[in-house]
Amino acid sequence: MTRRLYHDDAYLRRFDAEVVALTTYKTAPAVVLDQTAFYPEAGGQLGDRGRLGGAAVIDTQETDDGAIVHVIEGEPPAVGARVTGELDWARRRQHMAQHTAQHLLSGALLDRAQAPTVSARLGESALTIDVARDRIPDAEIARAEDLANDVIDDDVAIRAWFPTPDELAAIKLRRDPKVTSDIRVVAIGDFDLSPCGGTHCARSSQLGAVRVTGAERYKGMTRVTFTAGRRGRAELFARDQVLRGLASQFSCGPAEVPLAVDKLRRDVDATGGELTQLRSRLATAIIAQLPGTGPAIAALPGDVELLRSVAAKLVGAGRDAILCAPDDSGATVVIMRASGSSLDCGALWKQLAAKLGGRGGGRADRADGRLAAPVADWPATIASL
């Protein structure tokens, strides 16, 4: 069994060890040591990375038989060699903050939202806790977040140890252990006591802050996404930069951005309504200039929305609409069938696309798309099909 130095000192960054075996992990070369400060992936916490002698440690895992394997890139050391291991400390330090934050937030969610943790994942791109409660009100999640940050502000000591059986029996754990022997407990002051084999901060203030960034329904439960530590600062600072950028564009303060966005939305809605009215009036004027009765086969200036508006009015008047808006690189096409007509709009579009190339489609009663070739004479093009 490899001695787990991280249980004695989670802040140990550099250590010496002896290579006791060379093996593979998922076809990659791996090294087994007599002792290690590298934490193997477990309990939702990712495995450590760093260096082992002249080789890079790209992952640390624990096999089914309990061996800790250091997956490496580079020349593996020989069995029996003495090597120096050095952790990627910034990554490990963040993992410690994430794991402690997860314990703290799980305890707070249980306390304030009656939501016991079922599982947690402390991944590279997201930190999540799945709790056994559906549809948790935002106010309860906010209260849990406030409680967690209160404990951080209190700067309580965090202890990890292997209690004796008698001592363990007297401890009220937040959840049951997953093992029956060598049970390790992590205590965040008196607030949260949980069985855990992971690495943790020494004091709650080292988390900086815990921030819940999302909550969604997940398999009849709730998945809470959160951030903490250096990663949390980076995410919050990046969002602050985005907010400041928006404030600069709106010529307002960061706190006034929501009001500015709301005003912009109202202005866009009002402008959109006016545009719809103008498009409808323009469509009526265009139809008045179209000759004859029966199917309307016409090339018009404008965009697809104007074509659709003209086509809808023609169909309402009992006329098929076969319209296009040509430009230098092709043409936008809208085809609609009037009530009682036998025109197959989808079939007509397929003929056009086969002749001129393009993308689009539709049904028997309507179709639209974009032709890839310029159209010089639209009525002649339709007549040639």
N, C-alpha and C positions, 0 to 999 in steps of 0.2 A: 504494500500500500504506500502510495506517495504521501509524504507528510505535507499537509496543507498549511503552508506558512501564513496564508491570508487569514486563517482563523485566529492566529496569534496576534497578527498585526496587519490590519487592512491597509495601512499606509506604507508598508514595505514596498519599495520600488525596485530594488536591486538585490540580488542574492546569488550565492554560489551553490551548485548542486552537482551530483554525479549522474551520468547517463546510465540507466540500468537496462534499457531496451530500445531497439529501433523497430518501428512497425509502420503500418499505413492506416490512414483514416479516409475512407471513400476514395481509395486509390492514391491519395496524396501522402508523401513521406511524413512521418510523425516520430516524435521522441518522447520517451517516458523517463522521468527523473526520480531520484530518491526523495526530493522535496521540491516544492514550487510555490511561488507567490502568484502564479498565473491562475486566475479563476476560470474554471470550465463552465460553459453555458449550462444554466440550470435556474429553475424558479422564475423564469421570465427574463433573467439577466443574461446578456450576451457574453460569450467567452472573451477573455483578454487577448490582446495582441502586444507585440514588442519585438525583442531580439533575444536570441539564445546563441551565445558565442558569435560566430560570423553569419548565422542564418536569421532570417526574419520569421517570427512567429505570426502567422496570419489568422490563426484561430486556436482556441483551447476547448477541448471537449472531454467528456467523461464517457467511457464505454460501458456497455452493459455489465461487465465484470468488475467495474469500479476503478479501472485504470484511468489516470488523467493523461491525455495525449496532447502534445504540443505540435500542431500541424505547421510545417515549416516550408519556406522557399529558400533554396540554397543548399550548400553541401552539408549533410547531417554530420554531427560529431560522432566519434566512435564510441561504442559501448565501453564504459569504464572511464571515459574522459571526464575531467572536471570542467564545467562550463559556467559562465556568468550569465544569468538571466536579467533582463531589464525590461520593465513594463512600459508600454505606451501610456504614460501616466495621465495625460490630459483625457484620454479616452476612459481609463479606469476611474478617474476621479468623477467624471460625468456619470458613469454607470452607478457609482456609489450614491451620488445625489439622487439619481432617478429611482433607485431601489428604495432608498429611505423615504423619498417623497411618495412612492407608491404605498408603502406601509402606512405613512401618515394620512394620506388621502383616503385609503381604505378604511382606516379607523374612523375618520371624520364622516365618511359616507354612511357608515353603520350607525354612528352616534346621531347625526342630524337628519338622515334620510331613511333610516331603517333598511339599508341596502347592503347586505353582506356580499363581500367579494367572492366571486366564483373562480376567476382566473385573471391574470395580468400578463401583458406582453410589453417588454421594454425594448423595442426594436430600434433599428437605425433611423427609420423615418417617422415613427409614431410611438407614443407611449399611451397604452390603453389599459383600462380596468373594466372588466365585465362584472356587473353586479346583478344579483338575483331579485331585481324589481323592475317592473315595466312602467314606463311613463312617469318618471320622476319629475315633479314640477321644478322649473328653473330656480324658484326661490329656495328650495331645499338644497339643490346643488350649490347655490351661492352661499348658503349658510355653512355647508360642509367645507367649502373652500376657505371661508373666513376663519373657521375653527382651525383648520390646518395651518394657516398663516399665523394665527395667534400662538400656536405651539412653536412655530419657527421663531417668532419674536421673543418668546420666553427663553430661548437659548438653553433648552434642556439637554442633559447628557444622554447619550445613546450607548447602551451596553449590549454586548453580545457574548454569550457564555453557554457552557454545557451544564445545566443544573443537575443536581443529584436527583434520583427518583423521588425522594421525599420533598425536596424543594420544588420539583416540577409539579407534583400533585397539588401543591398549595398555590400555584400560579394560575390565574384566570386568563387563558389564552384567547385571542380574538377568533382563532380557528383551530381545528384539530391538526396535529402533526401528520405528515404524510409517511413518516417512518416510525418504527416502534422502538428503536434504540439509538443511542448517540444523538439525542434530540437537542438541537441548539436553539436558544431563544434570543430574540432581538427585542430590546425594550427601549422605546422612545420615552424617556422619563417614566411617569406613571400612566401616560396617556394610552400607549399601545404596546401590547406584549404579544409577539407572534413567533411561531416556530419558523426558522429560516436559516439556510446555510450560506447565504450570500454575503457580499461585502457592503458595509454601510458607513456613513459619516460618523464622526465622533460626537458632534453636537448638532442640534436641530437648526441652529442659525446658519450652518454651512450650506443649507439648501438655498438660501437667499430668499426664495419665494416659490409657492406652488400656484400655478394658474391653470384652471380648467378651460380648455379651448373648444370643447364640443361635447355633446351628449346626444346619442341617437339610439333608437330601438334596435335590438340585435337578438334574434332568435328567442323572442319572448322575454329578453332581459334588457338592460341598458348598458351601452358601451360608452364609457366616459374617457375622453381624450384629454391629456394634461401635459404640462411641461414644467421643468424645474431646473435649477442650477445654471451653469454656463449656457446650456442649450436654451433654457427659458429666456435668459437675458438676450441671447442672440436673436431669438424669434421676436421678442417684444420690441427690441431695438429696431429690427427690420420693419416691423409694422409701424413703429413710430415714424420712421423715415418716409414710408408710403403716405402716412397721414399728413405729415408736414408738406410733402410734395403736392398733395391734393389741396391743402390749405393755401399754398402759394398760387396754384392755378385758379382757385376760386377767390383769391384776394381776401381771405378771412383767416381767423385763428383756427388752430386744429380742433378746438371744441365746437366750432361752428360749422364744420364740414357736413355733418348730417343735415343741418338746416339748408345749407347750400345745395346739397344733392337733392333734397326734397323739392326745393324751388325749381331746380333744373328739370326734375321729372315732371313737375306740373307744367312747366313751359313746353317741354317736348310733347306732352299729351295734348296741350292746347294747339300747338303747331300742327301736330298730326291730324287733329280734327279739322283744322282749317284746310290742310292739304287734301284731305279726303273730299271735303266739299268742293274745292277748286278742281280736283281731278274729275269729280262727277259732272260739274258744269262743263268742263272741257270735253268730256266724253260725249255729252249731249250735243255740243256744238259740232264735234267731229262727225257724229252720226247724221246730223242735218245736211252735211256736205257730201255724204256717200250717195252715189247714184242708185236708182232703181229699187226694186224689191227683190225678195228671194235671198239666197246666200250672199253675205257680204264678204268679198275677197279683196282685202285692201292692205297696202303697205302704209304704215303710219309712223310718224315720229313719236318718240317717247320711250318709256320703260315698260317692264312687264306688268306693273300695277295699272298703268293707264290702259294697256291692251286688255287686261282683265275687266276693267271698268267698262270700256267700250263694248266688249264681248257680252258682258252680263246684260247691258241695256238692249243690245241687239236681240239676244235670246228672249228677253222679256217682251220684245215687240214681235216675236214669232219668226225671227230670221236666224239662220245659222251664221256663225262668225268664224271666218278663217283669216286671221290677222297675223301680220308680222311687223317688227320694227327693225329694219335693216341698218347695218353700220359697216364700217370698212372691213371687219374681220368675220362677219357672218350675219345672223339675224335671230332675234328673239321671236318665238312663235306661240300664239295662243289660239286654240281651236275649241269652240263650244257648239253644241247641238241644241236647236230649238225643240220644243215639245212637238211631237208628231213627225219629226224629221227622221229619215233613215240614214243620215250621215253617221259613219263610224269614225269618231275623232281619233281614237287610238290607232286604228288601221291606217288612217291618212298620215298621222305623224310618222309611223314606221316607214311608209313609202318615202316621205320627205327625208328622213334620216338615212335611209338606204341610198338615196340619190345624192344628197349633199353632205352627208356625215353630220353627226351631232349627238347630243345627249339629252334625254328627256323621256317622256312616256305619258300614259294616261289610260282612261277608260273609253268606252264607246261614247259617252255623253260629253267628255271633255279631255283635253290633252294639252300639254305645253312642253317647251324645251328650247334648246339653243342649237341652231344650225352652225356648222363649222365653216361653210363656204358662203361668200357674199351672194346676195340675191339682187339681180338687176331688174327683173320684171316678175313681180309676185304673181299676178293673175296668170301669166304665161307659164310660170313654174307649176302652178296648181293644175292648169289645163293639160300639162304634159304628162301628168301621172296616170 
